[in-house]
Amino acid sequence: MPSQAELYNALRAETVIESRRDIALQLLARTNSRQYLDECLLVLHFPKVIATLDESHRPVLRDKCYSLFAAGKRDKSGILRESLTRLLVHIEHPDDIDLYQRGVETYYLQPVDDVAQNLRAVALAGMAPIDPPLACLYAARFLGEPFTSVFNCEPAMTAIDVLVAANQRLPIYQFLLHSGEGMARTGRGELTGKALESLGEDFPPHLYEQLIEKYQAIDQPTASMGIINWVLDRRAEELYDRLESVIMTSKDFDLRRYGLVVMAAARDDELSERLLRLARLASRENLPLFIEALEICQHQERDMTLARLRRRAGSR
């Protein structure tokens, strides 16, 4: 039987996809060396390799993942378990729900923050197709959780996906009422923006207007993008005045640019007319933004207004 070192060297030398997979699984089953584990998982996550994984490869992955859950000190940050769980989610076997259950319950609190957010997110994604009601309960718990990552907003971002897929949007609305503002103010506006974008086409406009008022007041760009996307995707004409206000009163240059461009790209007559009206009144600072937006606008008066803006811009 080859040693772990010999398997490691063979793995690094092998070029055939199926052979690399088989050597990686063989070494994975035998080793507790972090160097070797990292190399095995790197190989198994390579797109051409992961595409070949099927149920026959599941026992090795499951056993290693289970052993790390049983001895969490060997994987305090959850990175190894996250990687193994992703591979199991790819295989999609319903009997792995026990591992997903352990994954969504795993926290590793360092002195400042928790670092197992991605593990919980991946485990939740694996649980969702197997037990949707249970997954929705965990998703509701993860929304607004103080341990939400400031880097990628996980596992709350995955939680929104799970709730939307199950058409369970009430927890998202509850999050926006009570926790979304705090998330937006603490560097997690992407989460709040996704929540604002995910309330569904049948959400009452008068209640959405109340949310706009709440979040426009803090003027957090990634959160405001969610408002813009929801109003435009739904073609909520009763909220177009609010949409204009969100875009034009923002202090964030990039948000104004985004809002004007997506208004132009919507190919909506009412939005195009509003865009032209705003363009005619544009401040010198906003001229480049309106020029960029009008260049993709399809309104019949576009060319005349665009020419005027270019003359104004060139007269500086």
Buried (B, 14 or more C-beta within 10 A) or exposed (E): EEEBEEBBEBBEEBEEBEEBBBBBBBBBEBBEBEEBBEBBBEBBBBEEBBEEBEEEBBEBBBEBBBBBBEEBEEBEBBBBBBBBBBBBBBBEBEEBBEBBBBBBEBEBEEEEBBBBBBBBBBBBBBBBBBBBEBBBBBBBBBBBBEBBBEEBBBBBBBBBBBBBBBEBBEBBBBBBEEBBBEBBEEBBBBBBBBBBBBBEEEBEBEEBBEBBEBBBEBBBBBBBBBBBBBBBEBEBEEBBEBBBBBBBEBEBEEBBBBBBBBBBBBEBEEBBEBBBEBBEEBEEEBBBBBBEBBEEBEBEBBEEBBEEBEEBBEEE
